[in-house]
């Protein structure tokens, strides 16, 4: 039973990483490490910046 729950948890984490669930946390950690004096945007501001960047610079997507 434990191995099944571990496998499900690993799958859940993997899907979260694929979908970008922890991207904001990673971005904040990056800013704190590389640019400690920079203002940290709110999560809403981060996603708006990211979506705007994707619209301006489309990469590999179907549409």
Long-range contacts (C-beta under 8 A, 24 or more apart in sequence): 23-50
